[in-house]
Amino acid sequence: MALAAAVSHAAPPAKPTAAEVLQASRADDWRPLDPGRTLLMQLGATGDAKGGEVLIELAPRFAPRHVANILTLVRERYFDGLAVLRVQDNYVAQWGDPEAESAEKARPLGQAERKLPAEFEVPLRGLPLSRLPDVDGWAQVTGWVDGFAVAADPRANRAWLAHCYGVVGAGRDNPADSSNGTELYAVIGHAPRGLDRNITVVGRVLSGIDLLSSLPRGGANMGFYDQPEQRLAIRSVRVLDELPPDQRPALQVLRTDTATWRALLEARRNRREPWFVHRSGHIGLCNATVPTRPAPKPAS
Amino acid sequence: MALAAAVSHAAPPAKPTAAEVLQASRADDWRPLDPGRTLLMQLGATGDAKGGEVLIELAPRFAPRHVANILTLVRERYFDGLAVLRVQDNYVAQWGDPEAESAEKARPLGQAERKLPAEFEVPLRGLPLSRLPDVDGWAQVTGWVDGFAVAADPRANRAWLAHCYGVVGAGRDNPADSSNGTELYAVIGHAPRGLDRNITVVGRVLSGIDLLSSLPRGGANMGFYDQPEQRLAIRSVRVLDELPPDQRPALQVLRTDTATWRALLEARRNRREPWFVHRSGHIGLCNATVPTRPAPKPAS
């Protein structure tokens, strides 16, 4: 313990590894979860070995109408008892109402909106973007806004959330404005950036994406399960502020507007661990995942 | 049937979708599997619901020594009865000998080489590279050689296989030349291109990657399973030329040196399907997966 404490207060090496950058991070490099825009989804019926918790942070800055509607749906318990309907390999896992197409059996939306505008983009100007200097290919400018990977077109003054691993979006039909947040998907494969600016991204998975990505792939077209018993049930979804504080996941997220984040990017761009013999000098927007950690226990 | 035949012979639209490009493809746009460098891995003990077939095409042009050694190991039945040891979310699934570290219990390598040179790169000059015009970020030049995604540095005259989804590599320890093909991994997440030029890529999964990507993630460090019973058994691995012709998977691979492949890239770069409202004008090297199809039945 004494040694660990000494190490954690030492100055970081001039060319630190990612682990060394995180070890040298300060308390204020990390932020808590925002209980008003973070969802806890419990998957699996009680006792189902495949079940577990998925924690999703919503992005009201980028999709305010969808996020508000999803929060309404969650508070109305719309998702409780629904299921994961589709798992397509190297693409997405999607959940919602299996009876959504049935006028009689579809779950009622209560106070939630049936129809919303598409929220594919926001103005770039005014966004507190932590720029990624590396070339992206899909967009002229990329970076992060509060942990979310963002791509942008400065000439058009447009910015949008990039479809990186773990991103959560609102499924839609052919009309651009046909999503309302009742049908959600998470990216479980190589970033399908061709979806960018084509669909409303509403958030990202902070923990538990492995539960979705390891589900059996569906045998029907687009990975839909062809047998209802293949679907994994959603036991419940709650906004964190609906839970007593001691039942909320105690997770912190590394702030992406910090020198620590920039140092972490540099450590990943040029890996100093002895295993590496070649340094890329590059990091992809969707390779640069944002760390989380258990919240330190308060001093008692 | 008559309509389908008529459609398949019609000239493709001027701006076809990916489906239309493939529908208009010609028989010689497709190549058969090479039985001497394609592996069929059977996963799961008999009756194990998680089991199934993984088909792997090896890349002797890029890693001749490793591929030769893997073929020797397979023909000696080295892999039969070994297991998937590690599944790390958004990264790799890895298989090999659980007892590899034990001098007494490790499976003998027979006629296979214990030690091989690293095969991270080959000369670019002379490679029949189908160039991808789009910017990559990780490398100055990218494209495909016979279905494999390749990145290259023209000034240094070096080329290497890119770590896209489904790529198979040879695990190693810290020394660059510490892989010999006994421990293999497949990429099951967002392309970890930072591994490029750091490890020997030996092939890629042509079908069945979903069996590996949907396995439960391991709970130990780096996704190793912490309990032996979590490991999925490898029932057998065979070179296709060891199997009677009628027991070999009848799959064809789209040739990447064809106008059809170039048209497919263009269709994916600018999606014409009615669902899309924004066309990226770009495709990522690792987003452009190479299609396979069941071999057409010979006329009887």
Interface residues (C-beta under 8 A of the other chain):
Chain A: V87 D89 N90 A118 F120 D134 V135 D136 G137 W138 C164 Y165 G166 D173 N174 A176 G189 H190 A191 P192 R193 G194 D196 R197 N198 I209 D210 S213 S214 L215 P216 R217 R268 R271 P274 W275 F276 V277 H278 S280 H282 I283 G284 C286 N287 T289
Chain B: V87 D89 N90 A118 F120 D134 V135 D136 G137 W138 C164 Y165 G166 N174 A176 G189 H190 A191 P192 R193 G194 D196 R197 N198 I209 D210 S213 S214 L215 P216 R217 R268 R271 P274 W275 F276 V277 H278 S280 H282 I283 G284 C286 N287 T289
